[in-house]
Amino acid sequence: MSYRCGPADWIDLAVGRLEDAKRSLRERDRLRHAATGVRHVATSCDICDELRQARRCLNKALIMVAEEKEIEKDWSTK
């Protein structure tokens, strides 16, 4: 079975990645606070990767929507 992702699917994937990054930040902050008693700003390569993947998903969705609008524009002018 083959499935083609549309813009909404890419946006859903991006939102999922952003939620993953948010969870990772909260967990990292919680662990650091438990270990040191001081709250720190969380940074991590994993979190950066999740945010990059979210950005790629959103870019893909935006490109797909723009391409669909161009196709609709072409059909409406004919």
PyMOL Python script that loads the backbone (N, CA, C, O; Angstrom):
from pymol import cmd

cmd.read_pdbstr("""\
ATOM      1  N   MET A   1       0.834  -1.166   0.000  1.00  0.00           N
ATOM      2  CA  MET A   1       0.000   0.000   0.000  1.00  0.00           C
ATOM      3  C   MET A   1       0.888   1.242   0.000  1.00  0.00           C
ATOM      4  O   MET A   1       1.812   1.355   0.806  1.00  0.00           O
ATOM      5  N   SER A   2       0.605   2.157  -0.897  1.00  0.00           N
ATOM      6  CA  SER A   2       1.383   3.377  -1.028  1.00  0.00           C
ATOM      7  C   SER A   2       0.569   4.555  -0.511  1.00  0.00           C
ATOM      8  O   SER A   2      -0.636   4.646  -0.743  1.00  0.00           O
ATOM      9  N   TYR A   3       1.239   5.444   0.186  1.00  0.00           N
ATOM     10  CA  TYR A   3       0.557   6.609   0.723  1.00  0.00           C
ATOM     11  C   TYR A   3       1.366   7.853   0.380  1.00  0.00           C
ATOM     12  O   TYR A   3       2.572   7.907   0.622  1.00  0.00           O
ATOM     13  N   ARG A   4       0.702   8.836  -0.178  1.00  0.00           N
ATOM     14  CA  ARG A   4       1.357  10.085  -0.550  1.00  0.00           C
ATOM     15  C   ARG A   4       1.046  11.130   0.517  1.00  0.00           C
ATOM     16  O   ARG A   4      -0.120  11.376   0.827  1.00  0.00           O
ATOM     17  N   CYS A   5       2.073  11.737   1.071  1.00  0.00           N
ATOM     18  CA  CYS A   5       1.887  12.759   2.096  1.00  0.00           C
ATOM     19  C   CYS A   5       1.500  14.079   1.457  1.00  0.00           C
ATOM     20  O   CYS A   5       2.115  14.519   0.485  1.00  0.00           O
ATOM     21  N   GLY A   6       0.483  14.699   2.007  1.00  0.00           N
ATOM     22  CA  GLY A   6       0.076  16.028   1.574  1.00  0.00           C
ATOM     23  C   GLY A   6       0.564  17.067   2.574  1.00  0.00           C
ATOM     24  O   GLY A   6       1.190  16.725   3.578  1.00  0.00           O
ATOM     25  N   PRO A   7       0.275  18.343   2.295  1.00  0.00           N
ATOM     26  CA  PRO A   7       0.730  19.408   3.199  1.00  0.00           C
ATOM     27  C   PRO A   7       0.281  19.208   4.651  1.00  0.00           C
ATOM     28  O   PRO A   7       1.058  19.440   5.577  1.00  0.00           O
ATOM     29  N   ALA A   8      -0.955  18.782   4.848  1.00  0.00           N
ATOM     30  CA  ALA A   8      -1.451  18.588   6.217  1.00  0.00           C
ATOM     31  C   ALA A   8      -0.647  17.510   6.948  1.00  0.00           C
ATOM     32  O   ALA A   8      -0.401  17.620   8.150  1.00  0.00           O
ATOM     33  N   ASP A   9      -0.240  16.466   6.217  1.00  0.00           N
ATOM     34  CA  ASP A   9       0.563  15.404   6.834  1.00  0.00           C
ATOM     35  C   ASP A   9       1.928  15.936   7.280  1.00  0.00           C
ATOM     36  O   ASP A   9       2.414  15.591   8.357  1.00  0.00           O
ATOM     37  N   TRP A  10       2.542  16.781   6.440  1.00  0.00           N
ATOM     38  CA  TRP A  10       3.841  17.356   6.801  1.00  0.00           C
ATOM     39  C   TRP A  10       3.701  18.295   7.991  1.00  0.00           C
ATOM     40  O   TRP A  10       4.583  18.349   8.848  1.00  0.00           O
ATOM     41  N   ILE A  11       2.601  19.033   8.047  1.00  0.00           N
ATOM     42  CA  ILE A  11       2.376  19.920   9.196  1.00  0.00           C
ATOM     43  C   ILE A  11       2.182  19.090  10.464  1.00  0.00           C
ATOM     44  O   ILE A  11       2.703  19.446  11.520  1.00  0.00           O
ATOM     45  N   ASP A  12       1.437  17.984  10.369  1.00  0.00           N
ATOM     46  CA  ASP A  12       1.265  17.092  11.521  1.00  0.00           C
ATOM     47  C   ASP A  12       2.611  16.559  11.994  1.00  0.00           C
ATOM     48  O   ASP A  12       2.868  16.498  13.196  1.00  0.00           O
ATOM     49  N   LEU A  13       3.476  16.172  11.051  1.00  0.00           N
ATOM     50  CA  LEU A  13       4.804  15.680  11.419  1.00  0.00           C
ATOM     51  C   LEU A  13       5.613  16.774  12.109  1.00  0.00           C
ATOM     52  O   LEU A  13       6.298  16.512  13.097  1.00  0.00           O
ATOM     53  N   ALA A  14       5.533  17.994  11.591  1.00  0.00           N
ATOM     54  CA  ALA A  14       6.272  19.108  12.195  1.00  0.00           C
ATOM     55  C   ALA A  14       5.787  19.368  13.614  1.00  0.00           C
ATOM     56  O   ALA A  14       6.594  19.563  14.523  1.00  0.00           O
ATOM     57  N   VAL A  15       4.478  19.371  13.805  1.00  0.00           N
ATOM     58  CA  VAL A  15       3.921  19.589  15.144  1.00  0.00           C
ATOM     59  C   VAL A  15       4.388  18.489  16.093  1.00  0.00           C
ATOM     60  O   VAL A  15       4.719  18.758  17.248  1.00  0.00           O
ATOM     61  N   GLY A  16       4.412  17.263  15.608  1.00  0.00           N
ATOM     62  CA  GLY A  16       4.899  16.152  16.432  1.00  0.00           C
ATOM     63  C   GLY A  16       6.353  16.348  16.837  1.00  0.00           C
ATOM     64  O   GLY A  16       6.726  16.088  17.981  1.00  0.00           O
ATOM     65  N   ARG A  17       7.172  16.808  15.896  1.00  0.00           N
ATOM     66  CA  ARG A  17       8.588  17.062  16.209  1.00  0.00           C
ATOM     67  C   ARG A  17       8.734  18.190  17.225  1.00  0.00           C
ATOM     68  O   ARG A  17       9.572  18.115  18.123  1.00  0.00           O
ATOM     69  N   LEU A  18       7.919  19.237  17.084  1.00  0.00           N
ATOM     70  CA  LEU A  18       7.970  20.340  18.050  1.00  0.00           C
ATOM     71  C   LEU A  18       7.547  19.875  19.437  1.00  0.00           C
ATOM     72  O   LEU A  18       8.121  20.294  20.443  1.00  0.00           O
ATOM     73  N   GLU A  19       6.537  19.005  19.486  1.00  0.00           N
ATOM     74  CA  GLU A  19       6.112  18.451  20.775  1.00  0.00           C
ATOM     75  C   GLU A  19       7.221  17.590  21.377  1.00  0.00           C
ATOM     76  O   GLU A  19       7.438  17.624  22.588  1.00  0.00           O
ATOM     77  N   ASP A  20       7.923  16.819  20.547  1.00  0.00           N
ATOM     78  CA  ASP A  20       9.054  16.013  21.024  1.00  0.00           C
ATOM     79  C   ASP A  20      10.141  16.909  21.605  1.00  0.00           C
ATOM     80  O   ASP A  20      10.698  16.618  22.663  1.00  0.00           O
ATOM     81  N   ALA A  21      10.437  17.998  20.905  1.00  0.00           N
ATOM     82  CA  ALA A  21      11.471  18.920  21.380  1.00  0.00           C
ATOM     83  C   ALA A  21      11.056  19.556  22.709  1.00  0.00           C
ATOM     84  O   ALA A  21      11.874  19.694  23.618  1.00  0.00           O
ATOM     85  N   LYS A  22       9.792  19.939  22.816  1.00  0.00           N
ATOM     86  CA  LYS A  22       9.291  20.546  24.055  1.00  0.00           C
ATOM     87  C   LYS A  22       9.402  19.558  25.216  1.00  0.00           C
ATOM     88  O   LYS A  22       9.814  19.927  26.316  1.00  0.00           O
ATOM     89  N   ARG A  23       9.033  18.303  24.963  1.00  0.00           N
ATOM     90  CA  ARG A  23       9.144  17.272  26.004  1.00  0.00           C
ATOM     91  C   ARG A  23      10.601  17.074  26.411  1.00  0.00           C
ATOM     92  O   ARG A  23      10.916  16.945  27.594  1.00  0.00           O
ATOM     93  N   SER A  24      11.484  17.053  25.415  1.00  0.00           N
ATOM     94  CA  SER A  24      12.906  16.867  25.697  1.00  0.00           C
ATOM     95  C   SER A  24      13.453  18.018  26.538  1.00  0.00           C
ATOM     96  O   SER A  24      14.229  17.802  27.469  1.00  0.00           O
ATOM     97  N   LEU A  25      13.046  19.233  26.207  1.00  0.00           N
ATOM     98  CA  LEU A  25      13.494  20.393  26.983  1.00  0.00           C
ATOM     99  C   LEU A  25      13.009  20.311  28.425  1.00  0.00           C
ATOM    100  O   LEU A  25      13.769  20.569  29.359  1.00  0.00           O
ATOM    101  N   ARG A  26      11.752  19.953  28.602  1.00  0.00           N
ATOM    102  CA  ARG A  26      11.201  19.846  29.965  1.00  0.00           C
ATOM    103  C   ARG A  26      11.911  18.751  30.760  1.00  0.00           C
ATOM    104  O   ARG A  26      12.234  18.941  31.933  1.00  0.00           O
ATOM    105  N   GLU A  27      12.151  17.614  30.123  1.00  0.00           N
ATOM    106  CA  GLU A  27      12.811  16.503  30.809  1.00  0.00           C
ATOM    107  C   GLU A  27      14.246  16.872  31.176  1.00  0.00           C
ATOM    108  O   GLU A  27      14.708  16.598  32.284  1.00  0.00           O
ATOM    109  N   ARG A  28      14.938  17.495  30.235  1.00  0.00           N
ATOM    110  CA  ARG A  28      16.330  17.907  30.505  1.00  0.00           C
ATOM    111  C   ARG A  28      16.361  18.906  31.657  1.00  0.00           C
ATOM    112  O   ARG A  28      17.202  18.802  32.550  1.00  0.00           O
ATOM    113  N   ASP A  29      15.458  19.860  31.637  1.00  0.00           N
ATOM    114  CA  ASP A  29      15.392  20.877  32.695  1.00  0.00           C
ATOM    115  C   ASP A  29      15.064  20.230  34.041  1.00  0.00           C
ATOM    116  O   ASP A  29      15.653  20.577  35.065  1.00  0.00           O
ATOM    117  N   ARG A  30      14.117  19.283  34.030  1.00  0.00           N
ATOM    118  CA  ARG A  30      13.738  18.595  35.259  1.00  0.00           C
ATOM    119  C   ARG A  30      14.918  17.817  35.840  1.00  0.00           C
ATOM    120  O   ARG A  30      15.159  17.861  37.047  1.00  0.00           O
ATOM    121  N   LEU A  31      15.651  17.106  34.983  1.00  0.00           N
ATOM    122  CA  LEU A  31      16.791  16.315  35.451  1.00  0.00           C
ATOM    123  C   LEU A  31      17.909  17.205  35.989  1.00  0.00           C
ATOM    124  O   LEU A  31      18.514  16.896  37.015  1.00  0.00           O
ATOM    125  N   ARG A  32      18.179  18.299  35.299  1.00  0.00           N
ATOM    126  CA  ARG A  32      19.229  19.202  35.778  1.00  0.00           C
ATOM    127  C   ARG A  32      18.831  19.839  37.099  1.00  0.00           C
ATOM    128  O   ARG A  32      19.655  19.981  38.001  1.00  0.00           O
ATOM    129  N   HIS A  33      17.566  20.220  37.208  1.00  0.00           N
ATOM    130  CA  HIS A  33      17.091  20.830  38.451  1.00  0.00           C
ATOM    131  C   HIS A  33      17.184  19.832  39.600  1.00  0.00           C
ATOM    132  O   HIS A  33      17.575  20.196  40.709  1.00  0.00           O
ATOM    133  N   ALA A  34      16.826  18.573  39.340  1.00  0.00           N
ATOM    134  CA  ALA A  34      16.896  17.540  40.379  1.00  0.00           C
ATOM    135  C   ALA A  34      18.343  17.279  40.799  1.00  0.00           C
ATOM    136  O   ALA A  34      18.617  17.027  41.972  1.00  0.00           O
ATOM    137  N   ALA A  35      19.259  17.341  39.845  1.00  0.00           N
ATOM    138  CA  ALA A  35      20.657  17.036  40.142  1.00  0.00           C
ATOM    139  C   ALA A  35      21.377  18.188  40.833  1.00  0.00           C
ATOM    140  O   ALA A  35      22.230  17.956  41.689  1.00  0.00           O
ATOM    141  N   THR A  36      21.050  19.417  40.475  1.00  0.00           N
ATOM    142  CA  THR A  36      21.814  20.554  40.993  1.00  0.00           C
ATOM    143  C   THR A  36      21.021  21.475  41.899  1.00  0.00           C
ATOM    144  O   THR A  36      21.596  22.268  42.644  1.00  0.00           O
ATOM    145  N   GLY A  37      19.698  21.374  41.837  1.00  0.00           N
ATOM    146  CA  GLY A  37      18.873  22.292  42.609  1.00  0.00           C
ATOM    147  C   GLY A  37      18.738  23.650  41.949  1.00  0.00           C
ATOM    148  O   GLY A  37      18.070  24.541  42.474  1.00  0.00           O
ATOM    149  N   VAL A  38      19.381  23.808  40.784  1.00  0.00           N
ATOM    150  CA  VAL A  38      19.331  25.075  40.044  1.00  0.00           C
ATOM    151  C   VAL A  38      18.741  24.804  38.676  1.00  0.00           C
ATOM    152  O   VAL A  38      19.099  23.831  38.012  1.00  0.00           O
ATOM    153  N   ARG A  39      17.834  25.675  38.260  1.00  0.00           N
ATOM    154  CA  ARG A  39      17.231  25.514  36.937  1.00  0.00           C
ATOM    155  C   ARG A  39      18.185  26.053  35.871  1.00  0.00           C
ATOM    156  O   ARG A  39      18.725  27.151  36.002  1.00  0.00           O
ATOM    157  N   HIS A  40      18.382  25.263  34.817  1.00  0.00           N
ATOM    158  CA  HIS A  40      19.253  25.653  33.708  1.00  0.00           C
ATOM    159  C   HIS A  40      18.450  25.683  32.420  1.00  0.00           C
ATOM    160  O   HIS A  40      17.406  25.042  32.298  1.00  0.00           O
ATOM    161  N   VAL A  41      18.960  26.438  31.470  1.00  0.00           N
ATOM    162  CA  VAL A  41      18.380  26.403  30.128  1.00  0.00           C
ATOM    163  C   VAL A  41      18.881  25.139  29.450  1.00  0.00           C
ATOM    164  O   VAL A  41      20.084  24.877  29.436  1.00  0.00           O
ATOM    165  N   ALA A  42      17.968  24.352  28.888  1.00  0.00           N
ATOM    166  CA  ALA A  42      18.348  23.087  28.272  1.00  0.00           C
ATOM    167  C   ALA A  42      18.860  23.303  26.860  1.00  0.00           C
ATOM    168  O   ALA A  42      18.270  24.050  26.080  1.00  0.00           O
ATOM    169  N   THR A  43      19.960  22.645  26.540  1.00  0.00           N
ATOM    170  CA  THR A  43      20.459  22.615  25.167  1.00  0.00           C
ATOM    171  C   THR A  43      20.890  21.199  24.878  1.00  0.00           C
ATOM    172  O   THR A  43      21.399  20.504  25.757  1.00  0.00           O
ATOM    173  N   SER A  44      20.690  20.771  23.658  1.00  0.00           N
ATOM    174  CA  SER A  44      21.040  19.407  23.295  1.00  0.00           C
ATOM    175  C   SER A  44      21.049  19.257  21.790  1.00  0.00           C
ATOM    176  O   SER A  44      20.255  19.885  21.090  1.00  0.00           O
ATOM    177  N   CYS A  45      21.943  18.427  21.293  1.00  0.00           N
ATOM    178  CA  CYS A  45      21.964  18.141  19.855  1.00  0.00           C
ATOM    179  C   CYS A  45      20.675  17.451  19.433  1.00  0.00           C
ATOM    180  O   CYS A  45      20.177  17.697  18.334  1.00  0.00           O
ATOM    181  N   ASP A  46      20.124  16.588  20.291  1.00  0.00           N
ATOM    182  CA  ASP A  46      18.872  15.905  19.973  1.00  0.00           C
ATOM    183  C   ASP A  46      17.733  16.894  19.798  1.00  0.00           C
ATOM    184  O   ASP A  46      16.923  16.766  18.879  1.00  0.00           O
ATOM    185  N   ILE A  47      17.675  17.876  20.679  1.00  0.00           N
ATOM    186  CA  ILE A  47      16.613  18.882  20.601  1.00  0.00           C
ATOM    187  C   ILE A  47      16.778  19.699  19.326  1.00  0.00           C
ATOM    188  O   ILE A  47      15.798  19.994  18.641  1.00  0.00           O
ATOM    189  N   CYS A  48      18.017  20.064  19.008  1.00  0.00           N
ATOM    190  CA  CYS A  48      18.271  20.815  17.777  1.00  0.00           C
ATOM    191  C   CYS A  48      17.857  19.998  16.554  1.00  0.00           C
ATOM    192  O   CYS A  48      17.282  20.543  15.612  1.00  0.00           O
ATOM    193  N   ASP A  49      18.141  18.708  16.563  1.00  0.00           N
ATOM    194  CA  ASP A  49      17.737  17.845  15.452  1.00  0.00           C
ATOM    195  C   ASP A  49      16.226  17.792  15.322  1.00  0.00           C
ATOM    196  O   ASP A  49      15.701  17.847  14.210  1.00  0.00           O
ATOM    197  N   GLU A  50      15.520  17.687  16.436  1.00  0.00           N
ATOM    198  CA  GLU A  50      14.053  17.664  16.392  1.00  0.00           C
ATOM    199  C   GLU A  50      13.505  18.967  15.818  1.00  0.00           C
ATOM    200  O   GLU A  50      12.555  18.954  15.034  1.00  0.00           O
ATOM    201  N   LEU A  51      14.101  20.087  16.208  1.00  0.00           N
ATOM    202  CA  LEU A  51      13.655  21.378  15.687  1.00  0.00           C
ATOM    203  C   LEU A  51      13.970  21.516  14.201  1.00  0.00           C
ATOM    204  O   LEU A  51      13.162  22.055  13.444  1.00  0.00           O
ATOM    205  N   ARG A  52      15.148  21.028  13.772  1.00  0.00           N
ATOM    206  CA  ARG A  52      15.488  21.053  12.341  1.00  0.00           C
ATOM    207  C   ARG A  52      14.515  20.209  11.532  1.00  0.00           C
ATOM    208  O   ARG A  52      14.081  20.616  10.455  1.00  0.00           O
ATOM    209  N   GLN A  53      14.172  19.032  12.050  1.00  0.00           N
ATOM    210  CA  GLN A  53      13.228  18.162  11.350  1.00  0.00           C
ATOM    211  C   GLN A  53      11.856  18.827  11.257  1.00  0.00           C
ATOM    212  O   GLN A  53      11.180  18.717  10.233  1.00  0.00           O
ATOM    213  N   ALA A  54      11.447  19.509  12.311  1.00  0.00           N
ATOM    214  CA  ALA A  54      10.166  20.218  12.283  1.00  0.00           C
ATOM    215  C   ALA A  54      10.194  21.301  11.215  1.00  0.00           C
ATOM    216  O   ALA A  54       9.228  21.473  10.471  1.00  0.00           O
ATOM    217  N   ARG A  55      11.293  22.023  11.141  1.00  0.00           N
ATOM    218  CA  ARG A  55      11.422  23.082  10.130  1.00  0.00           C
ATOM    219  C   ARG A  55      11.356  22.496   8.724  1.00  0.00           C
ATOM    220  O   ARG A  55      10.708  23.061   7.844  1.00  0.00           O
ATOM    221  N   ARG A  56      12.022  21.369   8.513  1.00  0.00           N
ATOM    222  CA  ARG A  56      11.987  20.715   7.189  1.00  0.00           C
ATOM    223  C   ARG A  56      10.565  20.297   6.823  1.00  0.00           C
ATOM    224  O   ARG A  56      10.140  20.470   5.681  1.00  0.00           O
ATOM    225  N   CYS A  57       9.837  19.751   7.783  1.00  0.00           N
ATOM    226  CA  CYS A  57       8.455  19.336   7.536  1.00  0.00           C
ATOM    227  C   CYS A  57       7.583  20.533   7.169  1.00  0.00           C
ATOM    228  O   CYS A  57       6.781  20.464   6.238  1.00  0.00           O
ATOM    229  N   LEU A  58       7.744  21.625   7.905  1.00  0.00           N
ATOM    230  CA  LEU A  58       6.957  22.823   7.601  1.00  0.00           C
ATOM    231  C   LEU A  58       7.328  23.392   6.236  1.00  0.00           C
ATOM    232  O   LEU A  58       6.451  23.819   5.486  1.00  0.00           O
ATOM    233  N   ASN A  59       8.616  23.401   5.908  1.00  0.00           N
ATOM    234  CA  ASN A  59       9.045  23.878   4.592  1.00  0.00           C
ATOM    235  C   ASN A  59       8.444  23.032   3.479  1.00  0.00           C
ATOM    236  O   ASN A  59       7.987  23.559   2.464  1.00  0.00           O
ATOM    237  N   LYS A  60       8.447  21.722   3.675  1.00  0.00           N
ATOM    238  CA  LYS A  60       7.879  20.809   2.678  1.00  0.00           C
ATOM    239  C   LYS A  60       6.390  21.105   2.484  1.00  0.00           C
ATOM    240  O   LYS A  60       5.908  21.148   1.352  1.00  0.00           O
ATOM    241  N   ALA A  61       5.667  21.309   3.580  1.00  0.00           N
ATOM    242  CA  ALA A  61       4.239  21.613   3.488  1.00  0.00           C
ATOM    243  C   ALA A  61       4.014  22.931   2.761  1.00  0.00           C
ATOM    244  O   ALA A  61       3.117  23.031   1.925  1.00  0.00           O
ATOM    245  N   LEU A  62       4.817  23.939   3.069  1.00  0.00           N
ATOM    246  CA  LEU A  62       4.665  25.242   2.411  1.00  0.00           C
ATOM    247  C   LEU A  62       4.944  25.152   0.914  1.00  0.00           C
ATOM    248  O   LEU A  62       4.245  25.772   0.112  1.00  0.00           O
ATOM    249  N   ILE A  63       5.954  24.388   0.538  1.00  0.00           N
ATOM    250  CA  ILE A  63       6.267  24.196  -0.882  1.00  0.00           C
ATOM    251  C   ILE A  63       5.114  23.497  -1.585  1.00  0.00           C
ATOM    252  O   ILE A  63       4.720  23.881  -2.686  1.00  0.00           O
ATOM    253  N   MET A  64       4.576  22.468  -0.939  1.00  0.00           N
ATOM    254  CA  MET A  64       3.469  21.729  -1.551  1.00  0.00           C
ATOM    255  C   MET A  64       2.245  22.623  -1.738  1.00  0.00           C
ATOM    256  O   MET A  64       1.582  22.556  -2.773  1.00  0.00           O
ATOM    257  N   VAL A  65       1.942  23.456  -0.750  1.00  0.00           N
ATOM    258  CA  VAL A  65       0.797  24.359  -0.854  1.00  0.00           C
ATOM    259  C   VAL A  65       1.041  25.371  -1.971  1.00  0.00           C
ATOM    260  O   VAL A  65       0.139  25.664  -2.755  1.00  0.00           O
ATOM    261  N   ALA A  66       2.258  25.904  -2.043  1.00  0.00           N
ATOM    262  CA  ALA A  66       2.581  26.867  -3.099  1.00  0.00           C
ATOM    263  C   ALA A  66       2.451  26.226  -4.483  1.00  0.00           C
ATOM    264  O   ALA A  66       1.941  26.848  -5.414  1.00  0.00           O
ATOM    265  N   GLU A  67       2.912  24.988  -4.611  1.00  0.00           N
ATOM    266  CA  GLU A  67       2.795  24.291  -5.891  1.00  0.00           C
ATOM    267  C   GLU A  67       1.335  24.046  -6.243  1.00  0.00           C
ATOM    268  O   GLU A  67       0.951  24.190  -7.404  1.00  0.00           O
ATOM    269  N   GLU A  68       0.516  23.679  -5.265  1.00  0.00           N
ATOM    270  CA  GLU A  68      -0.915  23.469  -5.518  1.00  0.00           C
ATOM    271  C   GLU A  68      -1.583  24.765  -5.968  1.00  0.00           C
ATOM    272  O   GLU A  68      -2.431  24.753  -6.860  1.00  0.00           O
ATOM    273  N   LYS A  69      -1.202  25.877  -5.355  1.00  0.00           N
ATOM    274  CA  LYS A  69      -1.781  27.173  -5.733  1.00  0.00           C
ATOM    275  C   LYS A  69      -1.396  27.523  -7.167  1.00  0.00           C
ATOM    276  O   LYS A  69      -2.210  28.070  -7.912  1.00  0.00           O
ATOM    277  N   GLU A  70      -0.157  27.211  -7.559  1.00  0.00           N
ATOM    278  CA  GLU A  70       0.277  27.468  -8.938  1.00  0.00           C
ATOM    279  C   GLU A  70      -0.532  26.628  -9.925  1.00  0.00           C
ATOM    280  O   GLU A  70      -0.924  27.110 -10.988  1.00  0.00           O
ATOM    281  N   ILE A  71      -0.777  25.371  -9.564  1.00  0.00           N
ATOM    282  CA  ILE A  71      -1.570  24.492 -10.437  1.00  0.00           C
ATOM    283  C   ILE A  71      -2.985  25.043 -10.569  1.00  0.00           C
ATOM    284  O   ILE A  71      -3.531  25.088 -11.672  1.00  0.00           O
ATOM    285  N   GLU A  72      -3.579  25.461  -9.464  1.00  0.00           N
ATOM    286  CA  GLU A  72      -4.930  26.032  -9.505  1.00  0.00           C
ATOM    287  C   GLU A  72      -4.955  27.304 -10.339  1.00  0.00           C
ATOM    288  O   GLU A  72      -5.898  27.543 -11.093  1.00  0.00           O
ATOM    289  N   LYS A  73      -3.908  28.120 -10.199  1.00  0.00           N
ATOM    290  CA  LYS A  73      -3.839  29.364 -10.960  1.00  0.00           C
ATOM    291  C   LYS A  73      -3.757  29.068 -12.459  1.00  0.00           C
ATOM    292  O   LYS A  73      -4.422  29.720 -13.264  1.00  0.00           O
ATOM    293  N   ASP A  74      -2.927  28.071 -12.830  1.00  0.00           N
ATOM    294  CA  ASP A  74      -2.802  27.685 -14.237  1.00  0.00           C
ATOM    295  C   ASP A  74      -4.131  27.225 -14.805  1.00  0.00           C
ATOM    296  O   ASP A  74      -4.498  27.599 -15.919  1.00  0.00           O
ATOM    297  N   TRP A  75      -4.861  26.406 -14.036  1.00  0.00           N
ATOM    298  CA  TRP A  75      -6.146  25.896 -14.511  1.00  0.00           C
ATOM    299  C   TRP A  75      -7.184  27.016 -14.619  1.00  0.00           C
ATOM    300  O   TRP A  75      -8.014  27.008 -15.528  1.00  0.00           O
ATOM    301  N   SER A  76      -7.139  27.965 -13.706  1.00  0.00           N
ATOM    302  CA  SER A  76      -8.145  29.032 -13.737  1.00  0.00           C
ATOM    303  C   SER A  76      -7.929  30.016 -14.880  1.00  0.00           C
ATOM    304  O   SER A  76      -8.867  30.691 -15.303  1.00  0.00           O
ATOM    305  N   THR A  77      -6.689  30.101 -15.385  1.00  0.00           N
ATOM    306  CA  THR A  77      -6.412  31.026 -16.484  1.00  0.00           C
ATOM    307  C   THR A  77      -6.675  30.408 -17.853  1.00  0.00           C
ATOM    308  O   THR A  77      -6.664  31.118 -18.858  1.00  0.00           O
ATOM    309  N   LYS A  78      -6.910  29.109 -17.911  1.00  0.00           N
ATOM    310  CA  LYS A  78      -7.143  28.433 -19.201  1.00  0.00           C
ATOM    311  C   LYS A  78      -8.580  28.505 -19.622  1.00  0.00           C
ATOM    312  O   LYS A  78      -8.940  27.988 -20.679  1.00  0.00           O
TER     313      LYS A  78
END
""", "prot")
cmd.dss("prot")
cmd.show_as("cartoon", "prot")
cmd.util.cbc("prot")
cmd.orient("prot")
